[in-house]
Amino acid sequence: MKKSVRSFFSPVLALLATGILLVTATATPSKKFELDRFIDPQTCGGCHWEIHEQWTNSMHNLSHKDPIYNRVATFLRQGLIEAGEIAEAESCVKCHTPVGTITGFPEKFSDDLSRTPEIATQGIQCDYCHSAVDTTQMYNNGLVLSPGHGEEDPGIKYGPFDDAESDFHESAVSDLHQSAQICGTCHDVKHVVFGTTLESTYTEWKNSPYNDPDPEKRVTCQGCHMYQRPDVPATGSTDRPENPGAATDDSMERPHIFTHYFVGGNTAVTSQFNGLEKRDMAVERLENAAQIELNTDRLAKKQMDVVVTNSGAGHSIPTGVGDLRQVWIEISIQDPDKKIVFKSGFLDEKKELPKDTIIFRTVFGDGNGNPVFNIAKAKQVLSDNRIPAMKQVTQTIDLGFVPKKNSVITARLLYRGMPQELLNQIPGSPLGPLPVVEMARITQTI
C-alpha cells in the first residue's frame, strides 16, 4: 500500500512542496475525467465511518436527489425560448451533480437524470472535495481537480493536516481546504450568459467582519459549518467549541476533527431522508442566526420600529438564491380584550405571504426594470434588502392607530426555504407546504 505524504518542512518549503503538487496537477474545471477515477463514498466510509455518517443525507450528499430542487428546476426550465435563459436553466448540474458533469453525464439539467451513474448521484462527495487542488474562478464551480485512478491507485487526498497517514491513499496538507475559497466556488453563482450575480454567499462572507485580516481572528465557512454538530449550532452568536476525536478508528486523536453534517438552514429536505437529527441541527442554526427587537417610543404617532440584527450568520440573511429563500417579519397586536387588532406577515389559506409583508430578499429584473421570479431570466438586480453579517436594519411599521394600554405586541422573524407562491404553481402532486422556522421572537406589553 502507498505511504502518506507527510510535511515536516519549514513554512517556505511546505509551500514549495504544495506548489509542486499544483504544478503537476493539470486538471481544469472543464476537463473531462473517466468516471472510474472517482472512489465511491462508501469506500471512504470504511475507514472514515463517523465522518461518512455525518455526511450521509446531508445537503451536500442530497444535492442531486433533493426533490424540491428537482421539481422547481424542472418547472423553471419549462417554456423558456431565449438561448441565454435556457443555458442558465440547464446549468444547475455543475454544482448539484459535479462528478457527473466532469465525467460526461449529466451535461445539462434536462438530461435523463435517471441515467446518472450511481457514484455521481451522491452529490458533493468525499473524493470530489478531497481531490481539489486549486480554483480558477470564485463562482459557478471553479474547482480544479486532480483525482486518482480509482481504488487500485487512489492518488493523493488533500486535507487540513500535515501529518495525516493512510494505508490506502497518499495524503497532503492543503491550504485550499482550510480556506473559504473551496466553498466559495459553488456558493457564488453568476448567470452563465447574462453575468447577473444570482448567489453571493462567499462574497457576502468575504466582505464581512468574519473575514478578518488577522488569520487568528478570521472565521471561515469551515469555522462555523464544520464545527456544528447536534446541540452545538456553532454560529457567530454562539460558542464554536472544537470537536476532539480521530478521523478514523486507527488514527491519532486530534483537538478538532472537522464535522461534515452540512445542513445549512434546510429542514424540509433532510427530514424527508430520515434526517431528523439534521433537521433539528438546521433549526438550531436558524435559531442562533438573528435577533429581533421592538422600539415603541413612537406609538403615540401610530408608528413603531422593528429592529432585526444579523448576529450569527457569516453571510447575509437570507443567503443562497436571494429571491427564493424567505425571511420575513410577522407582527401581531392583541388588545386588552385578547382581540387581534393588527397583523402583518401571516400566511394565508394557501400558505402564501401577503403582498405587504416585510420580507428580506433579492428582486431580479428582466433588464427593463420588470421583476422576474425565474432566475434564468435575471438580467439585473432590482433590489436587495437582505441583512449583511453583523449588521442590523430597522423597519418602521405604520399602524394607523394608537394601541391601547396593556395591548401585547408580538414580532417574529421567520424563515422558509422556498416561496409557497412558487410551489403552488408547479403541476402535479402538491409540493409543501414547507416548514416555517421561527428564527427569533419578541413580545412586549404596552
C-alpha positions in Angstrom: 0.0 0.0 0.0 1.1 3.6 -0.6 2.5 5.6 2.3 1.2 9.1 3.1 2.9 12.3 2.0 4.0 14.0 5.3 5.0 17.6 5.6 7.6 18.4 8.3 9.2 21.3 6.4 9.6 24.9 7.2 6.6 27.0 6.0 8.5 28.1 2.9 9.5 24.6 1.9 6.0 23.4 2.7 4.5 26.0 0.3 7.1 25.0 -2.3 6.1 21.4 -1.9 2.5 22.2 -2.3 3.3 24.3 -5.4 5.0 21.3 -7.0 1.9 19.3 -6.4 -0.3 22.0 -8.0 2.0 22.4 -11.0 1.9 18.7 -11.8 -1.9 18.7 -11.5 -3.1 19.7 -15.0 -6.8 19.2 -14.4 -9.2 22.1 -15.1 -12.9 22.6 -14.3 -13.8 21.9 -17.9 -11.6 18.8 -18.2 -13.5 15.5 -18.5 -12.4 12.6 -16.4 -13.2 8.9 -16.6 -15.8 8.0 -14.0 -13.7 5.2 -12.6 -11.2 7.7 -11.4 -13.5 8.6 -8.5 -13.9 6.5 -5.4 -17.3 5.6 -4.1 -18.1 7.4 -0.8 -18.9 4.1 0.9 -15.3 3.1 0.3 -14.1 6.2 2.2 -16.6 5.4 4.9 -14.8 2.1 5.5 -12.2 4.0 7.4 -13.8 7.4 8.0 -17.1 5.9 9.1 -18.1 8.6 11.5 -17.5 11.4 9.0 -19.3 9.4 6.4 -22.3 9.0 8.7 -22.4 12.8 9.2 -22.2 13.4 5.5 -24.9 10.8 4.6 -28.2 12.6 3.9 -26.5 16.0 4.4 -27.4 18.7 1.9 -24.1 18.0 0.1 -24.9 14.3 -0.2 -28.5 15.1 -1.3 -27.6 17.9 -3.8 -28.5 15.7 -6.8 -31.5 14.0 -5.2 -33.1 17.0 -3.5 -36.8 16.6 -4.6 -37.6 20.3 -4.1 -34.6 21.4 -6.2 -35.5 18.9 -8.9 -39.2 19.9 -9.1 -38.5 23.6 -9.0 -35.6 23.5 -11.5 -37.8 21.4 -13.9 -40.6 23.9 -13.6 -38.4 26.9 -14.2 -36.8 25.2 -17.3 -40.2 24.8 -19.0 -41.3 27.3 -21.6 -38.0 29.1 -22.0 -37.2 30.1 -25.5 -34.3 32.5 -25.2 -30.9 30.8 -25.6 -29.3 32.6 -22.7 -32.2 31.7 -20.3 -32.1 28.1 -21.4 -28.4 27.9 -20.8 -28.8 29.1 -17.2 -31.7 26.8 -16.5 -29.6 23.8 -17.8 -26.5 24.7 -15.7 -27.6 23.6 -12.2 -25.9 20.3 -12.6 -22.4 21.8 -12.5 -22.8 22.2 -8.7 -25.6 19.8 -7.9 -24.1 16.8 -9.7 -20.4 17.8 -10.1 -18.9 14.3 -10.5 -21.4 13.5 -13.3 -20.8 16.8 -15.1 -17.0 16.4 -15.2 -17.3 12.7 -16.2 -19.7 13.3 -19.0 -23.3 12.8 -17.7 -25.4 14.7 -17.0 -24.1 17.7 -19.0 -27.4 19.6 -18.6 -30.3 19.6 -16.2 -32.8 18.3 -18.9 -30.8 15.1 -19.5 -32.5 12.0 -18.3 -31.2 12.2 -14.8 -32.4 8.6 -14.1 -29.4 7.5 -16.2 -26.9 9.3 -13.9 -24.2 6.9 -12.8 -24.7 5.9 -9.2 -21.5 7.4 -7.9 -22.5 10.8 -9.4 -25.9 10.7 -7.7 -24.0 11.1 -4.4 -23.8 14.8 -4.8 -20.9 16.7 -3.4 -18.9 13.8 -2.1 -15.6 12.8 -0.4 -13.4 12.2 -3.5 -14.7 15.3 -5.2 -13.7 17.7 -2.5 -10.6 16.0 -1.4 -9.2 15.8 -4.9 -9.4 19.6 -5.3 -6.1 21.3 -5.7 -6.9 24.8 -7.0 -9.6 27.2 -8.2 -9.9 29.1 -11.5 -12.8 31.3 -10.6 -14.8 32.0 -7.4 -18.2 31.2 -8.9 -20.0 28.5 -10.9 -17.8 25.7 -9.6 -14.3 26.8 -10.5 -12.6 23.9 -8.7 -9.5 22.3 -10.3 -9.3 18.6 -9.5 -6.5 16.0 -9.6 -8.3 12.7 -8.8 -6.5 9.4 -8.6 -7.3 6.4 -10.7 -9.9 4.5 -8.6 -9.4 2.2 -5.7 -6.3 0.5 -7.2 -4.5 3.8 -7.4 -6.4 6.4 -5.4 -3.7 9.1 -5.6 -3.4 12.0 -3.2 -6.2 13.1 -1.0 -5.9 16.7 0.3 -7.0 18.0 3.7 -6.1 20.2 6.7 -3.5 18.1 8.4 0.2 18.0 7.7 0.8 14.6 9.4 -2.0 12.5 8.1 -1.2 8.8 7.3 -3.2 6.3 5.4 -2.5 2.8 4.2 -5.0 3.3 1.3 -4.1 6.7 -0.3 -1.4 9.3 -0.2 -2.2 12.4 1.9 -1.1 16.0 1.7 -1.9 19.2 3.6 -3.8 21.8 1.6 -4.2 25.5 2.2 -7.2 25.4 -0.1 -9.1 23.0 2.3 -8.6 25.4 5.2 -9.8 28.5 3.3 -13.3 29.8 2.3 -12.4 29.6 -1.3 -13.1 25.8 -1.6 -16.6 26.6 -0.5 -17.0 29.8 -2.5 -16.5 28.2 -5.9 -20.0 26.8 -5.7 -21.6 29.2 -3.2 -21.2 32.2 -5.5 -23.2 31.8 -8.7 -23.4 34.1 -11.7 -25.8 33.7 -14.6 -23.9 31.8 -17.2 -24.8 34.2 -20.0 -26.1 37.5 -18.5 -23.4 37.6 -15.8 -26.0 38.6 -13.1 -25.0 37.6 -9.6 -27.6 35.0 -8.5 -25.9 33.8 -5.3 -23.2 35.6 -3.4 -22.7 33.7 -0.1 -18.9 33.6 -0.5 -18.7 37.3 -1.4 -21.0 38.2 1.5 -18.6 36.4 3.8 -15.6 37.9 2.1 -16.9 41.4 2.7 -17.9 40.7 6.3 -16.1 41.2 9.6 -15.7 37.5 9.8 -13.0 37.8 7.1 -10.6 39.5 9.4 -7.2 40.4 8.0 -5.7 38.6 11.0 -5.7 34.9 10.3 -6.0 34.2 14.1 -9.3 36.2 14.2 -10.7 35.1 10.8 -13.7 32.8 10.9 -14.1 30.9 7.6 -17.0 28.9 6.3 -15.5 25.8 7.9 -15.2 27.7 11.2 -19.0 27.5 11.7 -20.3 24.9 9.3 -17.6 22.3 10.1 -17.8 22.8 13.8 -21.5 22.3 14.0 -22.9 19.1 15.5 -26.0 18.1 17.5 -26.6 20.7 20.3 -23.7 22.8 19.0 -25.1 25.3 16.5 -21.6 26.9 16.1 -22.8 30.3 14.8 -21.3 33.7 15.1 -23.5 34.3 18.2 -22.7 31.1 20.0 -19.6 29.3 21.1 -17.8 27.2 18.5 -16.0 24.6 20.6 -13.6 22.2 19.0 -14.7 18.7 18.2 -11.9 16.5 19.6 -11.5 13.0 18.2 -9.9 11.0 15.4 -10.6 10.9 11.7 -10.5 7.0 11.7 -10.5 4.3 14.4 -6.8 3.8 14.0 -5.6 7.4 13.6 -4.3 9.8 16.2 -6.5 11.8 18.5 -6.7 15.5 17.5 -8.0 18.6 19.2 -10.5 19.1 16.3 -12.0 16.9 13.7 -14.0 18.9 11.1 -17.6 17.8 11.1 -19.4 17.1 7.8 -23.1 17.5 8.6 -23.6 20.3 6.1 -27.2 21.1 7.0 -27.3 24.9 6.4 -30.9 26.0 7.2 -32.7 23.3 5.3 -35.3 21.5 7.4 -37.5 20.3 4.6 -35.2 18.1 2.6 -33.2 16.5 5.4 -36.4 15.4 7.2 -37.6 13.6 4.1 -34.5 11.4 4.1 -34.7 10.2 7.7 -32.6 13.1 8.7 -34.4 14.2 11.8 -31.1 14.9 13.6 -30.0 17.1 10.7 -33.4 18.8 10.6 -33.0 19.7 14.3 -29.5 20.9 13.6 -30.8 23.2 10.8 -33.4 24.6 13.2 -30.7 25.2 15.9 -28.6 27.1 13.3 -31.5 29.3 12.3 -32.5 30.0 15.9 -29.0 31.3 16.6 -28.6 33.5 13.5 -30.6 36.7 14.3 -32.2 38.8 16.9 -35.4 40.9 16.8 -36.3 44.0 18.9 -39.2 46.4 19.2 -39.0 50.2 19.6 -42.4 51.5 20.7 -41.3 55.1 21.5 -43.4 56.4 18.6 -46.7 54.6 19.3 -48.4 57.9 20.0 -47.7 58.8 16.4 -49.2 55.5 15.3 -45.8 54.0 14.4 -43.3 51.5 15.8 -39.9 50.2 14.7 -38.8 46.6 14.4 -35.1 46.1 14.5 -33.5 42.9 13.1 -29.8 42.1 13.7 -27.8 39.5 11.8 -26.0 38.4 14.9 -24.9 34.9 13.9 -24.6 34.3 10.2 -21.3 34.8 8.4 -23.2 36.0 5.4 -26.4 37.8 4.6 -29.8 36.8 5.9 -31.1 35.1 3.9 -28.3 33.8 1.7 -28.3 31.4 -1.3 -30.6 32.3 -4.1 -31.8 35.5 -2.6 -35.2 35.6 -4.3 -36.2 32.1 -3.2 -35.1 32.0 0.4 -37.8 33.7 2.5 -37.0 35.6 5.8 -39.8 37.9 6.9 -41.3 39.7 9.9 -44.7 38.6 11.3 -46.3 41.1 13.7 -49.5 41.0 15.7 -51.1 43.3 18.2 -53.6 42.0 20.7 -55.7 44.4 22.7 -56.5 44.0 26.4 -59.6 42.0 25.4 -57.4 39.5 23.5 -58.7 40.7 20.2 -56.2 40.9 17.3 -56.3 44.5 16.1 -53.3 44.4 13.8 -51.4 41.7 12.0 -48.8 41.6 9.2 -46.8 38.8 7.6 -49.3 36.0 8.4 -49.6 33.2 5.8 -53.0 32.9 4.1 -55.0 29.8 3.4 -52.7 28.9 0.5 -49.7 29.3 2.8 -48.6 32.3 0.7 -47.4 35.6 2.1 -49.5 38.8 1.6 -48.1 41.4 -0.8 -47.4 43.9 2.0 -45.2 41.5 4.1 -41.9 42.9 5.3 -39.5 40.4 3.6 -35.8 40.4 3.2 -34.8 39.2 -0.3 -33.2 40.0 -3.7 -35.5 41.0 -6.5 -34.2 40.2 -10.0 -35.3 42.0 -13.2 -35.7 41.3 -16.9 -33.3 44.1 -17.9 -36.1 46.6 -18.4 -36.9 47.1 -14.7 -39.6 44.5 -14.5 -39.4 41.9 -11.7 -38.9 38.2 -12.7 -39.3 35.2 -10.4 -37.3 32.8 -12.7 -33.6 33.3 -12.2 -33.0 32.1 -15.7 -34.5 35.4 -16.8 -32.5 37.5 -14.4 -30.6 40.2 -16.3 -30.3 42.7 -13.4 -30.7 43.0 -9.7 -33.6 45.5 -8.9 -33.2 45.5 -5.2 -31.5 43.6 -2.3 -32.5 44.4 1.3 -31.0 41.3 2.8 -29.2 41.8 6.1 -25.4 41.6 5.9 -23.3 39.8 8.5 -23.1 41.6 11.9 -25.4 44.4 10.6 -28.9 45.4 11.7 -31.9 47.0 9.9 -34.8 49.0 11.2 -38.3 48.6 9.7 -40.9 51.3 10.5 -44.4 50.0 10.8 -47.3 52.4 10.2 -50.1 51.1 12.4 -52.8 53.7 11.5 -54.0 53.8 15.1 -52.7 54.1 18.7 -52.8 50.8 20.5 -54.5 50.7 23.9 -52.6 50.4 27.1 -51.9 46.8 28.1 -52.0 45.7 24.4 -49.5 42.9 23.6 -47.2 43.3 20.6 -45.5 40.1 19.2 -42.9 40.2 16.4 -41.3 37.1 14.9 -38.6 36.6 12.4 -39.5 33.6 10.3 -37.7 31.5 7.7 -38.8 29.3 4.8 -36.6 27.7 2.2 -38.9 28.5 -0.8 -41.9 30.7 -1.5 -45.1 28.7 -1.4 -46.3 31.1 -4.1 -43.9 29.4 -6.5 -44.5 25.8 -5.3 -48.3 26.3 -5.7 -47.7 26.9 -9.5 -45.9 23.6 -10.1 -48.3 21.0 -11.7 -48.7 17.5 -10.2 -48.8 16.4 -6.6 -48.6 19.3 -4.1 -45.1 20.4 -3.0 -45.1 21.5 0.6 -46.2 23.4 2.5 -42.6 23.8 3.5 -41.8 24.2 7.2 -41.6 27.6 8.7 -38.9 28.1 11.3 -39.0 30.8 14.0 -35.6 32.4 14.0 -36.4 35.0 16.7 -39.3 36.4 18.7 -40.1 39.3 21.0 -43.3 40.0 23.0 -43.9 43.4 24.6 -46.8 44.7 26.6 -47.6 48.4 26.2 
